[in-house]
Amino acid sequence: MTIENEQLIETFDEEGNKVSFELLDIVTVDDVEYALLLPVDKEKNEDEKEILVMRLKKDGEEFLFEVIEDDDEFNKIAQYIEEIENEIDE
């Protein structure tokens, strides 16, 4: 996985296809870092794109992005992000 300009992340999906994401932000919840990623898909406009949330781990100099499979963990992060959005809107 490569991180270019600290904002563009290129990786490969399960089928071996190259996928690019824009790193929007990194949030910390309960001492765990999570990356907010926006798929870079030139065929979709911004309103059609969904933000992905992945657990972020550092392995030496490499960053690893892990899928969040636990519903409780995902809901906790989603609630945290929603609270941040509400604070920004106020």
FIFI-604280 format. One record per atom (N, C-alpha, C, O): chain; z, x, y; atom name; residue number from 1. Coordinates in nm, 3 decimals. Last residue first. Layout:
residues N
@mol:A, z:Z, x:X, y:Y, atom:CA, seq:NUM
...
This chain:
residues 90
@mol:A, z:1.422, x:-2.313, y:2.328, atom:N, seq:90
@mol:A, z:1.520, x:-2.367, y:2.425, atom:CA, seq:90
@mol:A, z:1.518, x:-2.294, y:2.551, atom:C, seq:90
@mol:A, z:1.594, x:-2.327, y:2.643, atom:O, seq:90
@mol:A, z:1.253, x:-2.166, y:2.164, atom:N, seq:89
@mol:A, z:1.200, x:-2.286, y:2.228, atom:CA, seq:89
@mol:A, z:1.292, x:-2.341, y:2.336, atom:C, seq:89
@mol:A, z:1.245, x:-2.409, y:2.428, atom:O, seq:89
@mol:A, z:1.427, x:-1.976, y:2.062, atom:N, seq:88
@mol:A, z:1.318, x:-1.932, y:2.150, atom:CA, seq:88
@mol:A, z:1.265, x:-2.051, y:2.229, atom:C, seq:88
@mol:A, z:1.234, x:-2.038, y:2.347, atom:O, seq:88
@mol:A, z:1.587, x:-2.131, y:1.900, atom:N, seq:87
@mol:A, z:1.648, x:-2.060, y:2.011, atom:CA, seq:87
@mol:A, z:1.542, x:-2.016, y:2.112, atom:C, seq:87
@mol:A, z:1.566, x:-2.019, y:2.233, atom:O, seq:87
@mol:A, z:1.397, x:-2.214, y:1.710, atom:N, seq:86
@mol:A, z:1.462, x:-2.313, y:1.795, atom:CA, seq:86
@mol:A, z:1.526, x:-2.249, y:1.917, atom:C, seq:86
@mol:A, z:1.521, x:-2.306, y:2.026, atom:O, seq:86
@mol:A, z:1.338, x:-1.969, y:1.587, atom:N, seq:85
@mol:A, z:1.233, x:-2.042, y:1.659, atom:CA, seq:85
@mol:A, z:1.293, x:-2.144, y:1.753, atom:C, seq:85
@mol:A, z:1.244, x:-2.161, y:1.865, atom:O, seq:85
@mol:A, z:1.587, x:-1.919, y:1.468, atom:N, seq:84
@mol:A, z:1.535, x:-1.825, y:1.569, atom:CA, seq:84
@mol:A, z:1.429, x:-1.897, y:1.653, atom:C, seq:84
@mol:A, z:1.429, x:-1.886, y:1.775, atom:O, seq:84
@mol:A, z:1.596, x:-2.130, y:1.286, atom:N, seq:83
@mol:A, z:1.698, x:-2.119, y:1.390, atom:CA, seq:83
@mol:A, z:1.652, x:-2.028, y:1.503, atom:C, seq:83
@mol:A, z:1.677, x:-2.056, y:1.620, atom:O, seq:83
@mol:A, z:1.380, x:-2.060, y:1.121, atom:N, seq:82
@mol:A, z:1.376, x:-2.184, y:1.197, atom:CA, seq:82
@mol:A, z:1.476, x:-2.182, y:1.312, atom:C, seq:82
@mol:A, z:1.445, x:-2.226, y:1.423, atom:O, seq:82
@mol:A, z:1.481, x:-1.828, y:1.005, atom:N, seq:81
@mol:A, z:1.362, x:-1.820, y:1.090, atom:CA, seq:81
@mol:A, z:1.351, x:-1.944, y:1.178, atom:C, seq:81
@mol:A, z:1.316, x:-1.934, y:1.295, atom:O, seq:81
@mol:A, z:1.694, x:-1.941, y:0.858, atom:N, seq:80
@mol:A, z:1.720, x:-1.839, y:0.960, atom:CA, seq:80
@mol:A, z:1.604, x:-1.830, y:1.058, atom:C, seq:80
@mol:A, z:1.624, x:-1.826, y:1.179, atom:O, seq:80
@mol:A, z:1.553, x:-2.105, y:0.681, atom:N, seq:79
@mol:A, z:1.646, x:-2.166, y:0.776, atom:CA, seq:79
@mol:A, z:1.676, x:-2.068, y:0.890, atom:C, seq:79
@mol:A, z:1.681, x:-2.108, y:1.006, atom:O, seq:79
@mol:A, z:1.414, x:-1.909, y:0.536, atom:N, seq:78
@mol:A, z:1.339, x:-2.011, y:0.611, atom:CA, seq:78
@mol:A, z:1.428, x:-2.076, y:0.716, atom:C, seq:78
@mol:A, z:1.383, x:-2.099, y:0.828, atom:O, seq:78
@mol:A, z:1.630, x:-1.778, y:0.415, atom:N, seq:77
@mol:A, z:1.546, x:-1.706, y:0.510, atom:CA, seq:77
@mol:A, z:1.469, x:-1.804, y:0.597, atom:C, seq:77
@mol:A, z:1.458, x:-1.785, y:0.718, atom:O, seq:77
@mol:A, z:1.727, x:-1.986, y:0.252, atom:N, seq:76
@mol:A, z:1.816, x:-1.920, y:0.348, atom:CA, seq:76
@mol:A, z:1.735, x:-1.847, y:0.456, atom:C, seq:76
@mol:A, z:1.769, x:-1.854, y:0.574, atom:O, seq:76
@mol:A, z:1.507, x:-2.039, y:0.088, atom:N, seq:75
@mol:A, z:1.553, x:-2.142, y:0.182, atom:CA, seq:75
@mol:A, z:1.645, x:-2.084, y:0.289, atom:C, seq:75
@mol:A, z:1.642, x:-2.128, y:0.404, atom:O, seq:75
@mol:A, z:1.499, x:-1.799, y:-0.061, atom:N, seq:74
@mol:A, z:1.388, x:-1.834, y:0.027, atom:CA, seq:74
@mol:A, z:1.433, x:-1.937, y:0.131, atom:C, seq:74
@mol:A, z:1.400, x:-1.923, y:0.249, atom:O, seq:74
@mol:A, z:1.743, x:-1.820, y:-0.201, atom:N, seq:73
@mol:A, z:1.720, x:-1.707, y:-0.112, atom:CA, seq:73
@mol:A, z:1.609, x:-1.741, y:-0.013, atom:C, seq:73
@mol:A, z:1.623, x:-1.715, y:0.107, atom:O, seq:73
@mol:A, z:1.694, x:-2.055, y:-0.348, atom:N, seq:72
@mol:A, z:1.807, x:-2.048, y:-0.255, atom:CA, seq:72
@mol:A, z:1.788, x:-1.935, y:-0.154, atom:C, seq:72
@mol:A, z:1.813, x:-1.953, y:-0.034, atom:O, seq:72
@mol:A, z:1.470, x:-1.982, y:-0.508, atom:N, seq:71
@mol:A, z:1.459, x:-2.087, y:-0.407, atom:CA, seq:71
@mol:A, z:1.571, x:-2.082, y:-0.304, atom:C, seq:71
@mol:A, z:1.546, x:-2.102, y:-0.185, atom:O, seq:71
@mol:A, z:1.356, x:-1.669, y:-0.590, atom:N, seq:70
@mol:A, z:1.476, x:-1.751, y:-0.589, atom:CA, seq:70
@mol:A, z:1.468, x:-1.853, y:-0.475, atom:C, seq:70
@mol:A, z:1.459, x:-1.815, y:-0.358, atom:O, seq:70
@mol:A, z:1.139, x:-1.510, y:-0.543, atom:N, seq:69
@mol:A, z:1.126, x:-1.613, y:-0.645, atom:CA, seq:69
@mol:A, z:1.244, x:-1.709, y:-0.648, atom:C, seq:69
@mol:A, z:1.234, x:-1.818, y:-0.703, atom:O, seq:69
@mol:A, z:0.964, x:-1.346, y:-0.318, atom:N, seq:68
@mol:A, z:1.096, x:-1.409, y:-0.327, atom:CA, seq:68
@mol:A, z:1.083, x:-1.526, y:-0.424, atom:C, seq:68
@mol:A, z:1.023, x:-1.628, y:-0.390, atom:O, seq:68
@mol:A, z:0.791, x:-1.047, y:-0.391, atom:N, seq:67
@mol:A, z:0.787, x:-1.193, y:-0.381, atom:CA, seq:67
@mol:A, z:0.929, x:-1.246, y:-0.397, atom:C, seq:67
@mol:A, z:1.006, x:-1.197, y:-0.480, atom:O, seq:67
@mol:A, z:0.822, x:-0.748, y:-0.206, atom:N, seq:66
@mol:A, z:0.852, x:-0.824, y:-0.327, atom:CA, seq:66
@mol:A, z:0.847, x:-0.973, y:-0.298, atom:C, seq:66
@mol:A, z:0.892, x:-1.019, y:-0.193, atom:O, seq:66
@mol:A, z:0.680, x:-0.454, y:-0.105, atom:N, seq:65
@mol:A, z:0.696, x:-0.594, y:-0.068, atom:CA, seq:65
@mol:A, z:0.713, x:-0.674, y:-0.197, atom:C, seq:65
@mol:A, z:0.629, x:-0.667, y:-0.286, atom:O, seq:65
@mol:A, z:0.782, x:-0.131, y:-0.023, atom:N, seq:64
@mol:A, z:0.746, x:-0.225, y:-0.128, atom:CA, seq:64
@mol:A, z:0.774, x:-0.366, y:-0.080, atom:C, seq:64
@mol:A, z:0.878, x:-0.393, y:-0.020, atom:O, seq:64
@mol:A, z:0.684, x:0.167, y:0.131, atom:N, seq:63
@mol:A, z:0.743, x:0.035, y:0.148, atom:CA, seq:63
@mol:A, z:0.693, x:-0.055, y:0.037, atom:C, seq:63
@mol:A, z:0.574, x:-0.054, y:0.006, atom:O, seq:63
@mol:A, z:0.755, x:0.515, y:0.078, atom:N, seq:62
@mol:A, z:0.674, x:0.396, y:0.056, atom:CA, seq:62
@mol:A, z:0.754, x:0.269, y:0.085, atom:C, seq:62
@mol:A, z:0.875, x:0.265, y:0.067, atom:O, seq:62
@mol:A, z:0.923, x:0.726, y:0.081, atom:N, seq:61
@mol:A, z:0.842, x:0.706, y:0.201, atom:CA, seq:61
@mol:A, z:0.757, x:0.580, y:0.193, atom:C, seq:61
@mol:A, z:0.694, x:0.541, y:0.291, atom:O, seq:61
@mol:A, z:1.159, x:0.576, y:-0.114, atom:N, seq:60
@mol:A, z:1.120, x:0.705, y:-0.059, atom:CA, seq:60
@mol:A, z:1.048, x:0.682, y:0.073, atom:C, seq:60
@mol:A, z:1.105, x:0.626, y:0.166, atom:O, seq:60
@mol:A, z:1.107, x:0.266, y:-0.083, atom:N, seq:59
@mol:A, z:1.116, x:0.353, y:-0.200, atom:CA, seq:59
@mol:A, z:1.067, x:0.491, y:-0.157, atom:C, seq:59
@mol:A, z:0.947, x:0.519, y:-0.163, atom:O, seq:59
@mol:A, z:1.240, x:-0.013, y:0.068, atom:N, seq:58
@mol:A, z:1.184, x:0.119, y:0.091, atom:CA, seq:58
@mol:A, z:1.212, x:0.204, y:-0.032, atom:C, seq:58
@mol:A, z:1.326, x:0.213, y:-0.078, atom:O, seq:58
@mol:A, z:1.147, x:-0.356, y:0.069, atom:N, seq:57
@mol:A, z:1.231, x:-0.247, y:0.017, atom:CA, seq:57
@mol:A, z:1.161, x:-0.115, y:0.045, atom:C, seq:57
@mol:A, z:1.038, x:-0.107, y:0.045, atom:O, seq:57
@mol:A, z:1.149, x:-0.685, y:0.168, atom:N, seq:56
@mol:A, z:1.100, x:-0.551, y:0.200, atom:CA, seq:56
@mol:A, z:1.199, x:-0.448, y:0.147, atom:C, seq:56
@mol:A, z:1.318, x:-0.452, y:0.178, atom:O, seq:56
@mol:A, z:1.036, x:-0.997, y:0.058, atom:N, seq:55
@mol:A, z:1.149, x:-0.903, y:0.064, atom:CA, seq:55
@mol:A, z:1.090, x:-0.763, y:0.081, atom:C, seq:55
@mol:A, z:0.993, x:-0.728, y:0.015, atom:O, seq:55
@mol:A, z:0.823, x:-1.197, y:0.261, atom:N, seq:54
@mol:A, z:0.845, x:-1.116, y:0.142, atom:CA, seq:54
@mol:A, z:0.964, x:-1.023, y:0.165, atom:C, seq:54
@mol:A, z:0.988, x:-0.978, y:0.277, atom:O, seq:54
@mol:A, z:0.657, x:-1.477, y:0.368, atom:N, seq:53
@mol:A, z:0.784, x:-1.405, y:0.381, atom:CA, seq:53
@mol:A, z:0.805, x:-1.330, y:0.250, atom:C, seq:53
@mol:A, z:0.805, x:-1.389, y:0.142, atom:O, seq:53
@mol:A, z:0.360, x:-1.558, y:0.542, atom:N, seq:52
@mol:A, z:0.427, x:-1.526, y:0.416, atom:CA, seq:52
@mol:A, z:0.555, x:-1.450, y:0.446, atom:C, seq:52
@mol:A, z:0.561, x:-1.369, y:0.539, atom:O, seq:52
@mol:A, z:0.224, x:-1.816, y:0.732, atom:N, seq:51
@mol:A, z:0.302, x:-1.692, y:0.733, atom:CA, seq:51
@mol:A, z:0.370, x:-1.677, y:0.598, atom:C, seq:51
@mol:A, z:0.430, x:-1.771, y:0.546, atom:O, seq:51
@mol:A, z:-0.104, x:-1.940, y:0.698, atom:N, seq:50
@mol:A, z:0.039, x:-1.958, y:0.672, atom:CA, seq:50
@mol:A, z:0.107, x:-1.822, y:0.671, atom:C, seq:50
@mol:A, z:0.055, x:-1.725, y:0.616, atom:O, seq:50
@mol:A, z:-0.373, x:-2.053, y:0.900, atom:N, seq:49
@mol:A, z:-0.306, x:-1.944, y:0.830, atom:CA, seq:49
@mol:A, z:-0.157, x:-1.974, y:0.815, atom:C, seq:49
@mol:A, z:-0.093, x:-2.025, y:0.906, atom:O, seq:49
@mol:A, z:-0.483, x:-2.243, y:1.061, atom:N, seq:48
@mol:A, z:-0.495, x:-2.263, y:0.916, atom:CA, seq:48
@mol:A, z:-0.417, x:-2.158, y:0.836, atom:C, seq:48
@mol:A, z:-0.398, x:-2.175, y:0.716, atom:O, seq:48
@mol:A, z:-0.459, x:-2.157, y:1.322, atom:N, seq:47
@mol:A, z:-0.383, x:-2.276, y:1.282, atom:CA, seq:47
@mol:A, z:-0.384, x:-2.298, y:1.131, atom:C, seq:47
@mol:A, z:-0.295, x:-2.365, y:1.078, atom:O, seq:47
@mol:A, z:-0.640, x:-1.940, y:1.343, atom:N, seq:46
@mol:A, z:-0.496, x:-1.915, y:1.342, atom:CA, seq:46
@mol:A, z:-0.413, x:-2.034, y:1.293, atom:C, seq:46
@mol:A, z:-0.309, x:-2.015, y:1.230, atom:O, seq:46
@mol:A, z:-0.911, x:-1.999, y:1.110, atom:N, seq:45
@mol:A, z:-0.856, x:-1.983, y:1.244, atom:CA, seq:45
@mol:A, z:-0.704, x:-1.974, y:1.233, atom:C, seq:45
@mol:A, z:-0.647, x:-1.997, y:1.127, atom:O, seq:45
@mol:A, z:-1.072, x:-1.806, y:0.855, atom:N, seq:44
@mol:A, z:-0.978, x:-1.911, y:0.894, atom:CA, seq:44
@mol:A, z:-0.933, x:-1.889, y:1.038, atom:C, seq:44
@mol:A, z:-0.920, x:-1.775, y:1.083, atom:O, seq:44
@mol:A, z:-1.229, x:-1.585, y:0.818, atom:N, seq:43
@mol:A, z:-1.292, x:-1.716, y:0.798, atom:CA, seq:43
@mol:A, z:-1.201, x:-1.831, y:0.839, atom:C, seq:43
@mol:A, z:-1.248, x:-1.944, y:0.855, atom:O, seq:43
@mol:A, z:-1.075, x:-1.360, y:0.839, atom:N, seq:42
@mol:A, z:-1.163, x:-1.391, y:0.952, atom:CA, seq:42
@mol:A, z:-1.229, x:-1.528, y:0.939, atom:C, seq:42
@mol:A, z:-1.279, x:-1.582, y:1.038, atom:O, seq:42
@mol:A, z:-0.761, x:-1.313, y:0.768, atom:N, seq:41
@mol:A, z:-0.875, x:-1.380, y:0.707, atom:CA, seq:41
@mol:A, z:-0.965, x:-1.428, y:0.820, atom:C, seq:41
@mol:A, z:-0.933, x:-1.526, y:0.888, atom:O, seq:41
@mol:A, z:-0.481, x:-1.167, y:0.711, atom:N, seq:40
@mol:A, z:-0.595, x:-1.141, y:0.799, atom:CA, seq:40
@mol:A, z:-0.717, x:-1.195, y:0.726, atom:C, seq:40
@mol:A, z:-0.770, x:-1.132, y:0.635, atom:O, seq:40
@mol:A, z:-0.174, x:-1.342, y:0.683, atom:N, seq:39
@mol:A, z:-0.298, x:-1.295, y:0.620, atom:CA, seq:39
@mol:A, z:-0.408, x:-1.276, y:0.723, atom:C, seq:39
@mol:A, z:-0.425, x:-1.358, y:0.813, atom:O, seq:39
@mol:A, z:0.119, x:-1.226, y:0.816, atom:N, seq:38
@mol:A, z:0.012, x:-1.322, y:0.842, atom:CA, seq:38
@mol:A, z:-0.116, x:-1.268, y:0.777, atom:C, seq:38
@mol:A, z:-0.161, x:-1.159, y:0.813, atom:O, seq:38
@mol:A, z:0.460, x:-1.190, y:0.727, atom:N, seq:37
@mol:A, z:0.323, x:-1.143, y:0.717, atom:CA, seq:37
@mol:A, z:0.224, x:-1.255, y:0.741, atom:C, seq:37
@mol:A, z:0.242, x:-1.367, y:0.693, atom:O, seq:37
@mol:A, z:0.767, x:-1.067, y:0.772, atom:N, seq:36
@mol:A, z:0.690, x:-1.187, y:0.803, atom:CA, seq:36
@mol:A, z:0.545, x:-1.142, y:0.817, atom:C, seq:36
@mol:A, z:0.511, x:-1.066, y:0.908, atom:O, seq:36
@mol:A, z:0.990, x:-0.918, y:0.546, atom:N, seq:35
@mol:A, z:0.872, x:-0.903, y:0.630, atom:CA, seq:35
@mol:A, z:0.806, x:-1.038, y:0.648, atom:C, seq:35
@mol:A, z:0.789, x:-1.114, y:0.553, atom:O, seq:35
@mol:A, z:1.338, x:-0.861, y:0.540, atom:N, seq:34
@mol:A, z:1.226, x:-0.946, y:0.499, atom:CA, seq:34
@mol:A, z:1.112, x:-0.927, y:0.599, atom:C, seq:34
@mol:A, z:1.134, x:-0.921, y:0.720, atom:O, seq:34
@mol:A, z:1.623, x:-0.684, y:0.423, atom:N, seq:33
@mol:A, z:1.511, x:-0.696, y:0.517, atom:CA, seq:33
@mol:A, z:1.399, x:-0.778, y:0.456, atom:C, seq:33
@mol:A, z:1.368, x:-0.767, y:0.337, atom:O, seq:33
@mol:A, z:1.962, x:-0.769, y:0.395, atom:N, seq:32
@mol:A, z:1.835, x:-0.753, y:0.324, atom:CA, seq:32
@mol:A, z:1.723, x:-0.773, y:0.426, atom:C, seq:32
@mol:A, z:1.726, x:-0.868, y:0.505, atom:O, seq:32
@mol:A, z:2.203, x:-0.841, y:0.515, atom:N, seq:31
@mol:A, z:2.176, x:-0.698, y:0.491, atom:CA, seq:31
@mol:A, z:2.050, x:-0.672, y:0.407, atom:C, seq:31
@mol:A, z:2.035, x:-0.562, y:0.354, atom:O, seq:31
@mol:A, z:2.166, x:-1.119, y:0.563, atom:N, seq:30
@mol:A, z:2.263, x:-1.071, y:0.463, atom:CA, seq:30
@mol:A, z:2.233, x:-0.928, y:0.418, atom:C, seq:30
@mol:A, z:2.237, x:-0.897, y:0.299, atom:O, seq:30
@mol:A, z:1.855, x:-1.054, y:0.689, atom:N, seq:29
@mol:A, z:1.945, x:-1.163, y:0.654, atom:CA, seq:29
@mol:A, z:2.035, x:-1.113, y:0.542, atom:C, seq:29
@mol:A, z:1.986, x:-1.068, y:0.438, atom:O, seq:29
@mol:A, z:1.638, x:-0.932, y:0.926, atom:N, seq:28
@mol:A, z:1.743, x:-0.895, y:0.832, atom:CA, seq:28
@mol:A, z:1.836, x:-1.014, y:0.813, atom:C, seq:28
@mol:A, z:1.890, x:-1.068, y:0.910, atom:O, seq:28
@mol:A, z:1.283, x:-0.921, y:0.967, atom:N, seq:27
@mol:A, z:1.413, x:-0.980, y:0.997, atom:CA, seq:27
@mol:A, z:1.512, x:-0.937, y:0.889, atom:C, seq:27
@mol:A, z:1.473, x:-0.909, y:0.775, atom:O, seq:27
@mol:A, z:1.000, x:-0.803, y:1.118, atom:N, seq:26
@mol:A, z:1.093, x:-0.776, y:1.007, atom:CA, seq:26
@mol:A, z:1.227, x:-0.832, y:1.050, atom:C, seq:26
@mol:A, z:1.279, x:-0.797, y:1.156, atom:O, seq:26
@mol:A, z:0.678, x:-0.940, y:1.197, atom:N, seq:25
@mol:A, z:0.815, x:-0.903, y:1.230, atom:CA, seq:25
@mol:A, z:0.889, x:-0.867, y:1.102, atom:C, seq:25
@mol:A, z:0.844, x:-0.899, y:0.991, atom:O, seq:25
@mol:A, z:0.405, x:-0.933, y:1.131, atom:N, seq:24
@mol:A, z:0.451, x:-1.000, y:1.253, atom:CA, seq:24
@mol:A, z:0.589, x:-0.953, y:1.295, atom:C, seq:24
@mol:A, z:0.614, x:-0.930, y:1.413, atom:O, seq:24
@mol:A, z:0.159, x:-0.750, y:1.006, atom:N, seq:23
@mol:A, z:0.305, x:-0.753, y:1.003, atom:CA, seq:23
@mol:A, z:0.353, x:-0.810, y:1.135, atom:C, seq:23
@mol:A, z:0.343, x:-0.745, y:1.239, atom:O, seq:23
@mol:A, z:-0.120, x:-0.893, y:0.869, atom:N, seq:22
@mol:A, z:-0.063, x:-0.844, y:0.994, atom:CA, seq:22
@mol:A, z:0.088, x:-0.858, y:0.982, atom:C, seq:22
@mol:A, z:0.138, x:-0.966, y:0.952, atom:O, seq:22
@mol:A, z:-0.285, x:-0.793, y:0.571, atom:N, seq:21
@mol:A, z:-0.187, x:-0.875, y:0.640, atom:CA, seq:21
@mol:A, z:-0.152, x:-0.810, y:0.772, atom:C, seq:21
@mol:A, z:-0.153, x:-0.687, y:0.785, atom:O, seq:21
@mol:A, z:-0.547, x:-0.796, y:0.332, atom:N, seq:20
@mol:A, z:-0.488, x:-0.740, y:0.454, atom:CA, seq:20
@mol:A, z:-0.396, x:-0.842, y:0.517, atom:C, seq:20
@mol:A, z:-0.423, x:-0.962, y:0.518, atom:O, seq:20
@mol:A, z:-0.636, x:-0.705, y:0.004, atom:N, seq:19
@mol:A, z:-0.587, x:-0.810, y:0.093, atom:CA, seq:19
@mol:A, z:-0.520, x:-0.742, y:0.212, atom:C, seq:19
@mol:A, z:-0.447, x:-0.644, y:0.197, atom:O, seq:19
@mol:A, z:-0.866, x:-0.641, y:-0.252, atom:N, seq:18
@mol:A, z:-0.797, x:-0.587, y:-0.135, atom:CA, seq:18
@mol:A, z:-0.762, x:-0.701, y:-0.040, atom:C, seq:18
@mol:A, z:-0.847, x:-0.784, y:-0.008, atom:O, seq:18
@mol:A, z:-0.811, x:-0.753, y:-0.585, atom:N, seq:17
@mol:A, z:-0.882, x:-0.768, y:-0.458, atom:CA, seq:17
@mol:A, z:-0.799, x:-0.712, y:-0.343, atom:C, seq:17
@mol:A, z:-0.678, x:-0.732, y:-0.337, atom:O, seq:17
@mol:A, z:-0.678, x:-0.759, y:-0.825, atom:N, seq:16
@mol:A, z:-0.732, x:-0.631, y:-0.781, atom:CA, seq:16
@mol:A, z:-0.812, x:-0.638, y:-0.652, atom:C, seq:16
@mol:A, z:-0.876, x:-0.540, y:-0.614, atom:O, seq:16
@mol:A, z:-0.548, x:-0.986, y:-0.887, atom:N, seq:15
@mol:A, z:-0.683, x:-0.972, y:-0.942, atom:CA, seq:15
@mol:A, z:-0.751, x:-0.843, y:-0.898, atom:C, seq:15
@mol:A, z:-0.867, x:-0.819, y:-0.931, atom:O, seq:15
@mol:A, z:-0.313, x:-0.979, y:-0.745, atom:N, seq:14
@mol:A, z:-0.305, x:-0.972, y:-0.891, atom:CA, seq:14
@mol:A, z:-0.441, x:-0.948, y:-0.956, atom:C, seq:14
@mol:A, z:-0.448, x:-0.896, y:-1.067, atom:O, seq:14
@mol:A, z:-0.412, x:-0.778, y:-0.453, atom:N, seq:13
@mol:A, z:-0.352, x:-0.894, y:-0.519, atom:CA, seq:13
@mol:A, z:-0.355, x:-0.876, y:-0.671, atom:C, seq:13
@mol:A, z:-0.395, x:-0.770, y:-0.720, atom:O, seq:13
@mol:A, z:-0.323, x:-0.489, y:-0.268, atom:N, seq:12
@mol:A, z:-0.410, x:-0.552, y:-0.365, atom:CA, seq:12
@mol:A, z:-0.338, x:-0.669, y:-0.431, atom:C, seq:12
@mol:A, z:-0.219, x:-0.660, y:-0.461, atom:O, seq:12
@mol:A, z:-0.308, x:-0.417, y:0.087, atom:N, seq:11
@mol:A, z:-0.257, x:-0.408, y:-0.049, atom:CA, seq:11
@mol:A, z:-0.357, x:-0.477, y:-0.142, atom:C, seq:11
@mol:A, z:-0.464, x:-0.518, y:-0.099, atom:O, seq:11
@mol:A, z:-0.241, x:-0.320, y:0.413, atom:N, seq:10
@mol:A, z:-0.344, x:-0.345, y:0.314, atom:CA, seq:10
@mol:A, z:-0.285, x:-0.321, y:0.176, atom:C, seq:10
@mol:A, z:-0.221, x:-0.219, y:0.151, atom:O, seq:10
@mol:A, z:-0.124, x:-0.421, y:0.722, atom:N, seq:9
@mol:A, z:-0.086, x:-0.380, y:0.587, atom:CA, seq:9
@mol:A, z:-0.199, x:-0.416, y:0.493, atom:C, seq:9
@mol:A, z:-0.247, x:-0.529, y:0.493, atom:O, seq:9
@mol:A, z:-0.082, x:-0.343, y:1.055, atom:N, seq:8
@mol:A, z:-0.176, x:-0.390, y:0.955, atom:CA, seq:8
@mol:A, z:-0.140, x:-0.333, y:0.819, atom:C, seq:8
@mol:A, z:-0.126, x:-0.212, y:0.802, atom:O, seq:8
@mol:A, z:0.121, x:-0.221, y:1.206, atom:N, seq:7
@mol:A, z:0.104, x:-0.365, y:1.214, atom:CA, seq:7
@mol:A, z:0.013, x:-0.420, y:1.105, atom:C, seq:7
@mol:A, z:0.030, x:-0.535, y:1.066, atom:O, seq:7
@mol:A, z:0.128, x:0.055, y:1.215, atom:N, seq:6
@mol:A, z:0.256, x:-0.014, y:1.197, atom:CA, seq:6
@mol:A, z:0.244, x:-0.166, y:1.204, atom:C, seq:6
@mol:A, z:0.346, x:-0.235, y:1.206, atom:O, seq:6
@mol:A, z:-0.123, x:0.160, y:1.190, atom:N, seq:5
@mol:A, z:-0.079, x:0.121, y:1.325, atom:CA, seq:5
@mol:A, z:0.051, x:0.042, y:1.321, atom:C, seq:5
@mol:A, z:0.081, x:-0.030, y:1.416, atom:O, seq:5
@mol:A, z:-0.108, x:0.064, y:0.853, atom:N, seq:4
@mol:A, z:-0.184, x:0.127, y:0.960, atom:CA, seq:4
@mol:A, z:-0.136, x:0.072, y:1.093, atom:C, seq:4
@mol:A, z:-0.110, x:-0.047, y:1.107, atom:O, seq:4
@mol:A, z:0.023, x:0.116, y:0.550, atom:N, seq:3
@mol:A, z:0.058, x:0.052, y:0.676, atom:CA, seq:3
@mol:A, z:-0.013, x:0.130, y:0.786, atom:C, seq:3
@mol:A, z:0.018, x:0.247, y:0.810, atom:O, seq:3
@mol:A, z:-0.084, x:0.056, y:0.219, atom:N, seq:2
@mol:A, z:-0.092, x:0.136, y:0.341, atom:CA, seq:2
@mol:A, z:-0.050, x:0.054, y:0.462, atom:C, seq:2
@mol:A, z:-0.084, x:-0.063, y:0.473, atom:O, seq:2
@mol:A, z:0.000, x:0.084, y:-0.116, atom:N, seq:1
@mol:A, z:0.000, x:0.000, y:0.000, atom:CA, seq:1
@mol:A, z:0.000, x:0.089, y:0.123, atom:C, seq:1
@mol:A, z:0.075, x:0.186, y:0.131, atom:O, seq:1
